Amino acid sequence: ENVIERMLLLSGREWLELQDVPPEVRGRLRQVTAPAMDPALAMAVGPLKDMVKETTERLEKEFIVKALKETRGNVTRAAQILQISRKSLQNKMKEFDLREREL
């Protein structure tokens, strides 16, 4: 969340582009892309803090699902790929209502 807020502040624009993503994060993005959003639509969505939170949650969930699919549901290995603890991944899976058997 902090990285996204920093990117928005430093970009000086109302939307982010790939060039705004720090290199250390960009390397981890792989093939996940966010849908393009019209700046006028972005203004109608709501406060920046809410948009950042929703976007962060959506990206977290996409990364987790992708890691779990790549590891065929192996939570330990997915946590290693995501560079978080197994317990953190399990908590996020519970938060996003992701069940191991569905992946």
N, CA, C and O atoms as a GROMACS GRO file, in nm:
protein
  412
    1GLU      N    1   0.084  -0.118   0.000
    1GLU     CA    2   0.000   0.000   0.000
    1GLU      C    3   0.088   0.124   0.000
    1GLU      O    4   0.061   0.220  -0.073
    2ASN      N    5   0.193   0.123   0.082
    2ASN     CA    6   0.283   0.238   0.087
    2ASN      C    7   0.352   0.262  -0.046
    2ASN      O    8   0.369   0.376  -0.088
    3VAL      N    9   0.392   0.154  -0.112
    3VAL     CA   10   0.460   0.167  -0.241
    3VAL      C   11   0.366   0.231  -0.343
    3VAL      O   12   0.407   0.320  -0.418
    4ILE      N   13   0.242   0.188  -0.346
    4ILE     CA   14   0.146   0.244  -0.442
    4ILE      C   15   0.121   0.391  -0.411
    4ILE      O   16   0.116   0.474  -0.502
    5GLU      N   17   0.105   0.425  -0.283
    5GLU     CA   18   0.086   0.565  -0.247
    5GLU      C   19   0.206   0.648  -0.289
    5GLU      O   20   0.191   0.758  -0.342
    6ARG      N   21   0.326   0.596  -0.264
    6ARG     CA   22   0.448   0.667  -0.302
    6ARG      C   23   0.454   0.686  -0.454
    6ARG      O   24   0.491   0.792  -0.503
    7MET      N   25   0.419   0.581  -0.528
    7MET     CA   26   0.421   0.589  -0.673
    7MET      C   27   0.325   0.698  -0.722
    7MET      O   28   0.359   0.774  -0.812
    8LEU      N   29   0.206   0.705  -0.664
    8LEU     CA   30   0.108   0.806  -0.704
    8LEU      C   31   0.160   0.947  -0.675
    8LEU      O   32   0.146   1.037  -0.757
    9LEU      N   33   0.219   0.964  -0.558
    9LEU     CA   34   0.272   1.095  -0.521
    9LEU      C   35   0.387   1.138  -0.612
    9LEU      O   36   0.391   1.252  -0.656
   10LEU      N   37   0.479   1.046  -0.639
   10LEU     CA   38   0.596   1.079  -0.719
   10LEU      C   39   0.564   1.094  -0.868
   10LEU      O   40   0.634   1.167  -0.939
   11SER      N   41   0.460   1.028  -0.914
   11SER     CA   42   0.428   1.035  -1.057
   11SER      C   43   0.372   1.172  -1.095
   11SER      O   44   0.393   1.218  -1.207
   12GLY      N   45   0.303   1.235  -1.002
   12GLY     CA   46   0.242   1.365  -1.031
   12GLY      C   47   0.120   1.355  -1.120
   12GLY      O   48   0.068   1.456  -1.166
   13ARG      N   49   0.073   1.233  -1.143
   13ARG     CA   50  -0.046   1.211  -1.226
   13ARG      C   51  -0.155   1.144  -1.142
   13ARG      O   52  -0.132   1.104  -1.027
   14GLU      N   53  -0.273   1.133  -1.202
   14GLU     CA   54  -0.385   1.071  -1.133
   14GLU      C   55  -0.390   0.921  -1.154
   14GLU      O   56  -0.473   0.853  -1.093
   15TRP      N   57  -0.303   0.867  -1.241
   15TRP     CA   58  -0.299   0.723  -1.268
   15TRP      C   59  -0.154   0.680  -1.279
   15TRP      O   60  -0.064   0.763  -1.297
   16LEU      N   61  -0.131   0.552  -1.268
   16LEU     CA   62   0.004   0.498  -1.272
   16LEU      C   63   0.031   0.426  -1.403
   16LEU      O   64  -0.059   0.371  -1.466
   17GLU      N   65   0.158   0.430  -1.443
   17GLU     CA   66   0.203   0.356  -1.559
   17GLU      C   67   0.317   0.266  -1.514
   17GLU      O   68   0.370   0.283  -1.404
   18LEU      N   69   0.353   0.171  -1.597
   18LEU     CA   70   0.458   0.076  -1.562
   18LEU      C   71   0.588   0.148  -1.523
   18LEU      O   72   0.659   0.102  -1.433
   19GLN      N   73   0.619   0.257  -1.589
   19GLN     CA   74   0.742   0.329  -1.558
   19GLN      C   75   0.743   0.387  -1.417
   19GLN      O   76   0.849   0.420  -1.365
   20ASP      N   77   0.626   0.399  -1.354
   20ASP     CA   78   0.617   0.451  -1.218
   20ASP      C   79   0.650   0.346  -1.113
   20ASP      O   80   0.679   0.378  -0.998
   21VAL      N   81   0.645   0.220  -1.152
   21VAL     CA   82   0.670   0.110  -1.060
   21VAL      C   83   0.821   0.098  -1.036
   21VAL      O   84   0.898   0.091  -1.132
   22PRO      N   85   0.863   0.096  -0.909
   22PRO     CA   86   1.006   0.082  -0.880
   22PRO      C   87   1.062  -0.047  -0.940
   22PRO      O   88   0.992  -0.149  -0.943
   23PRO      N   89   1.187  -0.045  -0.987
   23PRO     CA   90   1.246  -0.163  -1.053
   23PRO      C   91   1.240  -0.289  -0.968
   23PRO      O   92   1.218  -0.398  -1.021
   24GLU      N   93   1.258  -0.276  -0.836
   24GLU     CA   94   1.256  -0.395  -0.750
   24GLU      C   95   1.118  -0.458  -0.743
   24GLU      O   96   1.106  -0.579  -0.719
   25VAL      N   97   1.013  -0.380  -0.764
   25VAL     CA   98   0.877  -0.432  -0.766
   25VAL      C   99   0.842  -0.477  -0.908
   25VAL      O  100   0.778  -0.580  -0.927
   26ARG      N  101   0.885  -0.401  -1.008
   26ARG     CA  102   0.855  -0.431  -1.147
   26ARG      C  103   0.902  -0.572  -1.185
   26ARG      O  104   0.834  -0.642  -1.260
   27GLY      N  105   1.017  -0.613  -1.133
   27GLY     CA  106   1.069  -0.746  -1.163
   27GLY      C  107   0.981  -0.857  -1.110
   27GLY      O  108   0.984  -0.969  -1.161
   28ARG      N  109   0.903  -0.828  -1.009
   28ARG     CA  110   0.815  -0.929  -0.949
   28ARG      C  111   0.678  -0.934  -1.015
   28ARG      O  112   0.602  -1.028  -0.993
   29LEU      N  113   0.645  -0.834  -1.095
   29LEU     CA  114   0.512  -0.827  -1.154
   29LEU      C  115   0.485  -0.939  -1.253
   29LEU      O  116   0.372  -0.984  -1.266
   30ARG      N  117   0.588  -0.984  -1.322
   30ARG     CA  118   0.577  -1.087  -1.425
   30ARG      C  119   0.468  -1.052  -1.523
   30ARG      O  120   0.477  -0.949  -1.590
   31GLN      N  121   0.366  -1.134  -1.534
   31GLN     CA  122   0.265  -1.115  -1.637
   31GLN      C  123   0.136  -1.053  -1.585
   31GLN      O  124   0.040  -1.038  -1.661
   32VAL      N  125   0.130  -1.016  -1.457
   32VAL     CA  126   0.007  -0.961  -1.403
   32VAL      C  127  -0.006  -0.816  -1.447
   32VAL      O  128   0.086  -0.736  -1.426
   33THR      N  129  -0.117  -0.782  -1.508
   33THR     CA  130  -0.140  -0.645  -1.552
   33THR      C  131  -0.272  -0.596  -1.498
   33THR      O  132  -0.366  -0.672  -1.478
   34ALA      N  133  -0.277  -0.468  -1.474
   34ALA     CA  134  -0.400  -0.407  -1.425
   34ALA      C  135  -0.478  -0.350  -1.543
   34ALA      O  136  -0.417  -0.305  -1.640
   35PRO      N  137  -0.609  -0.352  -1.537
   35PRO     CA  138  -0.687  -0.296  -1.646
   35PRO      C  139  -0.666  -0.145  -1.655
   35PRO      O  140  -0.646  -0.078  -1.553
   36ALA      N  141  -0.669  -0.091  -1.777
   36ALA     CA  142  -0.655   0.053  -1.796
   36ALA      C  143  -0.778   0.122  -1.741
   36ALA      O  144  -0.890   0.074  -1.757
   37MET      N  145  -0.755   0.235  -1.677
   37MET     CA  146  -0.868   0.308  -1.620
   37MET      C  147  -0.863   0.451  -1.670
   37MET      O  148  -0.760   0.518  -1.662
   38ASP      N  149  -0.974   0.497  -1.721
   38ASP     CA  150  -0.986   0.635  -1.767
   38ASP      C  151  -0.972   0.726  -1.646
   38ASP      O  152  -1.038   0.703  -1.544
   39PRO      N  153  -0.887   0.830  -1.652
   39PRO     CA  154  -0.870   0.920  -1.538
   39PRO      C  155  -1.000   0.981  -1.489
   39PRO      O  156  -1.018   1.001  -1.369
   40ALA      N  157  -1.092   1.011  -1.582
   40ALA     CA  158  -1.221   1.067  -1.540
   40ALA      C  159  -1.299   0.965  -1.457
   40ALA      O  160  -1.365   1.001  -1.360
   41LEU      N  161  -1.291   0.838  -1.497
   41LEU     CA  162  -1.357   0.732  -1.422
   41LEU      C  163  -1.292   0.717  -1.285
   41LEU      O  164  -1.360   0.696  -1.185
   42ALA      N  165  -1.159   0.727  -1.281
   42ALA     CA  166  -1.087   0.713  -1.154
   42ALA      C  167  -1.135   0.817  -1.054
   42ALA      O  168  -1.148   0.788  -0.936
   43MET      N  169  -1.160   0.938  -1.101
   43MET     CA  170  -1.207   1.043  -1.010
   43MET      C  171  -1.346   1.011  -0.956
   43MET      O  172  -1.379   1.051  -0.844
   44ALA      N  173  -1.427   0.941  -1.034
   44ALA     CA  174  -1.562   0.908  -0.992
   44ALA      C  175  -1.566   0.789  -0.898
   44ALA      O  176  -1.668   0.765  -0.833
   45VAL      N  177  -1.458   0.712  -0.891
   45VAL     CA  178  -1.456   0.589  -0.811
   45VAL      C  179  -1.462   0.619  -0.663
   45VAL      O  180  -1.531   0.549  -0.589
   46GLY      N  181  -1.392   0.720  -0.618
   46GLY     CA  182  -1.394   0.755  -0.478
   46GLY      C  183  -1.261   0.810  -0.431
   46GLY      O  184  -1.172   0.836  -0.512
   47PRO      N  185  -1.247   0.827  -0.300
   47PRO     CA  186  -1.123   0.882  -0.244
   47PRO      C  187  -1.001   0.796  -0.279
   47PRO      O  188  -1.010   0.674  -0.290
   48LEU      N  189  -0.888   0.863  -0.295
   48LEU     CA  190  -0.764   0.795  -0.331
   48LEU      C  191  -0.730   0.683  -0.235
   48LEU      O  192  -0.691   0.575  -0.278
   49LYS      N  193  -0.745   0.706  -0.107
   49LYS     CA  194  -0.711   0.603  -0.007
   49LYS      C  195  -0.792   0.476  -0.030
   49LYS      O  196  -0.739   0.366  -0.019
   50ASP      N  197  -0.920   0.492  -0.060
   50ASP     CA  198  -1.005   0.376  -0.086
   50ASP      C  199  -0.964   0.304  -0.213
   50ASP      O  200  -0.962   0.181  -0.218
   51MET      N  201  -0.930   0.382  -0.317
   51MET     CA  202  -0.888   0.321  -0.443
   51MET      C  203  -0.757   0.246  -0.425
   51MET      O  204  -0.740   0.136  -0.479
   52VAL      N  205  -0.665   0.304  -0.348
   52VAL     CA  206  -0.537   0.238  -0.323
   52VAL      C  207  -0.559   0.107  -0.248
   52VAL      O  208  -0.499   0.006  -0.281
   53LYS      N  209  -0.645   0.110  -0.147
   53LYS     CA  210  -0.672  -0.011  -0.069
   53LYS      C  211  -0.735  -0.120  -0.155
   53LYS      O  212  -0.693  -0.235  -0.149
   54GLU      N  213  -0.834  -0.083  -0.235
   54GLU     CA  214  -0.901  -0.182  -0.320
   54GLU      C  215  -0.806  -0.238  -0.425
   54GLU      O  216  -0.807  -0.358  -0.453
   55THR      N  217  -0.723  -0.152  -0.483
   55THR     CA  218  -0.628  -0.196  -0.584
   55THR      C  219  -0.523  -0.288  -0.522
   55THR      O  220  -0.487  -0.390  -0.580
   56THR      N  221  -0.475  -0.251  -0.404
   56THR     CA  222  -0.376  -0.333  -0.335
   56THR      C  223  -0.432  -0.471  -0.305
   56THR      O  224  -0.366  -0.572  -0.328
   57GLU      N  225  -0.553  -0.476  -0.254
   57GLU     CA  226  -0.615  -0.604  -0.221
   57GLU      C  227  -0.634  -0.689  -0.347
   57GLU      O  228  -0.609  -0.810  -0.345
   58ARG      N  229  -0.677  -0.626  -0.456
   58ARG     CA  230  -0.698  -0.699  -0.581
   58ARG      C  231  -0.566  -0.756  -0.632
   58ARG      O  232  -0.559  -0.871  -0.674
   59LEU      N  233  -0.460  -0.674  -0.628
   59LEU     CA  234  -0.329  -0.721  -0.674
   59LEU      C  235  -0.275  -0.832  -0.585
   59LEU      O  236  -0.219  -0.930  -0.634
   60GLU      N  237  -0.290  -0.815  -0.453
   60GLU     CA  238  -0.246  -0.921  -0.362
   60GLU      C  239  -0.314  -1.053  -0.395
   60GLU      O  240  -0.249  -1.157  -0.404
   61LYS      N  241  -0.444  -1.046  -0.414
   61LYS     CA  242  -0.520  -1.168  -0.443
   61LYS      C  243  -0.474  -1.230  -0.575
   61LYS      O  244  -0.457  -1.351  -0.584
   62GLU      N  245  -0.453  -1.147  -0.678
   62GLU     CA  246  -0.407  -1.198  -0.808
   62GLU      C  247  -0.271  -1.266  -0.795
   62GLU      O  248  -0.251  -1.374  -0.850
   63PHE      N  249  -0.179  -1.203  -0.722
   63PHE     CA  250  -0.046  -1.262  -0.704
   63PHE      C  251  -0.054  -1.393  -0.628
   63PHE      O  252   0.015  -1.490  -0.662
   64ILE      N  253  -0.137  -1.397  -0.525
   64ILE     CA  254  -0.151  -1.519  -0.445
   64ILE      C  255  -0.210  -1.632  -0.529
   64ILE      O  256  -0.159  -1.744  -0.527
   65VAL      N  257  -0.316  -1.602  -0.602
   65VAL     CA  258  -0.378  -1.705  -0.687
   65VAL      C  259  -0.278  -1.757  -0.789
   65VAL      O  260  -0.267  -1.878  -0.811
   66LYS      N  261  -0.204  -1.665  -0.852
   66LYS     CA  262  -0.106  -1.707  -0.952
   66LYS      C  263   0.001  -1.795  -0.889
   66LYS      O  264   0.036  -1.899  -0.946
   67ALA      N  265   0.054  -1.757  -0.773
   67ALA     CA  266   0.158  -1.836  -0.706
   67ALA      C  267   0.104  -1.974  -0.667
   67ALA      O  268   0.174  -2.074  -0.682
   68LEU      N  269  -0.017  -1.979  -0.619
   68LEU     CA  270  -0.076  -2.107  -0.580
   68LEU      C  271  -0.100  -2.197  -0.701
   68LEU      O  272  -0.083  -2.318  -0.693
   69LYS      N  273  -0.141  -2.137  -0.812
   69LYS     CA  274  -0.160  -2.217  -0.934
   69LYS      C  275  -0.027  -2.270  -0.985
   69LYS      O  276  -0.017  -2.385  -1.027
   70GLU      N  277   0.078  -2.184  -0.981
   70GLU     CA  278   0.210  -2.226  -1.027
   70GLU      C  279   0.265  -2.341  -0.943
   70GLU      O  280   0.341  -2.425  -0.993
   71THR      N  281   0.227  -2.344  -0.816
   71THR     CA  282   0.278  -2.448  -0.726
   71THR      C  283   0.177  -2.560  -0.703
   71THR      O  284   0.194  -2.645  -0.616
   72ARG      N  285   0.070  -2.558  -0.783
   72ARG     CA  286  -0.038  -2.657  -0.770
   72ARG      C  287  -0.092  -2.666  -0.628
   72ARG      O  288  -0.118  -2.774  -0.575
   73GLY      N  289  -0.109  -2.549  -0.566
   73GLY     CA  290  -0.168  -2.542  -0.434
   73GLY      C  291  -0.073  -2.564  -0.318
   73GLY      O  292  -0.117  -2.573  -0.204
   74ASN      N  293   0.057  -2.574  -0.345
   74ASN     CA  294   0.156  -2.593  -0.239
   74ASN      C  295   0.177  -2.459  -0.169
   74ASN      O  296   0.245  -2.371  -0.221
   75VAL      N  297   0.118  -2.444  -0.050
   75VAL     CA  298   0.120  -2.318   0.022
   75VAL      C  299   0.262  -2.279   0.064
   75VAL      O  300   0.299  -2.162   0.056
   76THR      N  301   0.339  -2.375   0.108
   76THR     CA  302   0.476  -2.346   0.150
   76THR      C  303   0.557  -2.290   0.034
   76THR      O  304   0.626  -2.189   0.050
   77ARG      N  305   0.549  -2.354  -0.080
   77ARG     CA  306   0.626  -2.309  -0.198
   77ARG      C  307   0.572  -2.176  -0.250
   77ARG      O  308   0.651  -2.090  -0.291
   78ALA      N  309   0.442  -2.157  -0.248
   78ALA     CA  310   0.382  -2.031  -0.292
   78ALA      C  311   0.429  -1.916  -0.201
   78ALA      O  312   0.459  -1.807  -0.249
   79ALA      N  313   0.435  -1.942  -0.073
   79ALA     CA  314   0.483  -1.840   0.022
   79ALA      C  315   0.629  -1.805  -0.008
   79ALA      O  316   0.667  -1.688   0.001
   80GLN      N  317   0.709  -1.903  -0.044
   80GLN     CA  318   0.848  -1.877  -0.080
   80GLN      C  319   0.855  -1.790  -0.204
   80GLN      O  320   0.934  -1.695  -0.209
   81ILE      N  321   0.775  -1.820  -0.304
   81ILE     CA  322   0.774  -1.741  -0.427
   81ILE      C  323   0.734  -1.596  -0.396
   81ILE      O  324   0.794  -1.503  -0.450
   82LEU      N  325   0.636  -1.580  -0.311
   82LEU     CA  326   0.586  -1.447  -0.276
   82LEU      C  327   0.675  -1.376  -0.173
   82LEU      O  328   0.657  -1.257  -0.146
   83GLN      N  329   0.770  -1.450  -0.117
   83GLN     CA  330   0.863  -1.399  -0.017
   83GLN      C  331   0.790  -1.347   0.107
   83GLN      O  332   0.819  -1.240   0.160
   84ILE      N  333   0.692  -1.428   0.151
   84ILE     CA  334   0.622  -1.402   0.276
   84ILE      C  335   0.619  -1.532   0.355
   84ILE      O  336   0.649  -1.638   0.301
   85SER      N  337   0.584  -1.522   0.481
   85SER     CA  338   0.579  -1.644   0.562
   85SER      C  339   0.457  -1.727   0.524
   85SER      O  340   0.359  -1.676   0.469
   86ARG      N  341   0.465  -1.856   0.553
   86ARG     CA  342   0.354  -1.947   0.524
   86ARG      C  343   0.229  -1.900   0.599
   86ARG      O  344   0.118  -1.903   0.545
   87LYS      N  345   0.249  -1.858   0.724
   87LYS     CA  346   0.137  -1.813   0.807
   87LYS      C  347   0.072  -1.687   0.747
   87LYS      O  348  -0.050  -1.673   0.747
   88SER      N  349   0.155  -1.595   0.696
   88SER     CA  350   0.101  -1.474   0.632
   88SER      C  351   0.017  -1.512   0.510
   88SER      O  352  -0.090  -1.456   0.487
   89LEU      N  353   0.068  -1.607   0.432
   89LEU     CA  354  -0.006  -1.651   0.314
   89LEU      C  355  -0.138  -1.716   0.356
   89LEU      O  356  -0.242  -1.690   0.295
   90GLN      N  357  -0.134  -1.799   0.458
   90GLN     CA  358  -0.258  -1.862   0.505
   90GLN      C  359  -0.359  -1.757   0.552
   90GLN      O  360  -0.478  -1.769   0.525
   91ASN      N  361  -0.310  -1.655   0.621
   91ASN     CA  362  -0.400  -1.548   0.666
   91ASN      C  363  -0.461  -1.474   0.547
   91ASN      O  364  -0.580  -1.443   0.548
   92LYS      N  365  -0.380  -1.445   0.445
   92LYS     CA  366  -0.429  -1.377   0.326
   92LYS      C  367  -0.529  -1.466   0.251
   92LYS      O  368  -0.630  -1.418   0.201
   93MET      N  369  -0.501  -1.595   0.245
   93MET     CA  370  -0.593  -1.687   0.179
   93MET      C  371  -0.728  -1.687   0.251
   93MET      O  372  -0.833  -1.690   0.187
   94LYS      N  373  -0.724  -1.683   0.383
   94LYS     CA  374  -0.848  -1.679   0.460
   94LYS      C  375  -0.920  -1.545   0.436
   94LYS      O  376  -1.042  -1.542   0.418
   95GLU      N  377  -0.843  -1.436   0.436
   95GLU     CA  378  -0.900  -1.302   0.413
   95GLU      C  379  -0.969  -1.294   0.277
   95GLU      O  380  -1.076  -1.234   0.265
   96PHE      N  381  -0.908  -1.353   0.175
   96PHE     CA  382  -0.962  -1.347   0.039
   96PHE      C  383  -1.051  -1.466   0.008
   96PHE      O  384  -1.095  -1.483  -0.106
   97ASP      N  385  -1.079  -1.548   0.107
   97ASP     CA  386  -1.166  -1.665   0.091
   97ASP      C  387  -1.114  -1.758  -0.020
   97ASP      O  388  -1.191  -1.803  -0.105
   98LEU      N  389  -0.984  -1.785  -0.017
   98LEU     CA  390  -0.923  -1.876  -0.112
   98LEU      C  391  -0.903  -2.011  -0.044
   98LEU      O  392  -0.838  -2.019   0.060
   99ARG      N  393  -0.958  -2.114  -0.100
   99ARG     CA  394  -0.944  -2.247  -0.041
   99ARG      C  395  -0.845  -2.326  -0.125
   99ARG      O  396  -0.849  -2.323  -0.248
  100GLU      N  397  -0.758  -2.398  -0.056
  100GLU     CA  398  -0.653  -2.475  -0.124
  100GLU      C  399  -0.711  -2.575  -0.224
  100GLU      O  400  -0.657  -2.592  -0.334
  101ARG      N  401  -0.818  -2.639  -0.187
  101ARG     CA  402  -0.873  -2.743  -0.272
  101ARG      C  403  -0.936  -2.688  -0.400
  101ARG      O  404  -0.959  -2.763  -0.495
  102GLU      N  405  -0.964  -2.558  -0.406
  102GLU     CA  406  -1.026  -2.497  -0.525
  102GLU      C  407  -0.921  -2.451  -0.625
  102GLU      O  408  -0.957  -2.413  -0.737
  103LEU      N  409  -0.795  -2.452  -0.588
  103LEU     CA  410  -0.692  -2.396  -0.677
  103LEU      C  411  -0.629  -2.499  -0.765
  103LEU      O  412  -0.541  -2.466  -0.845
   0.00000   0.00000   0.00000
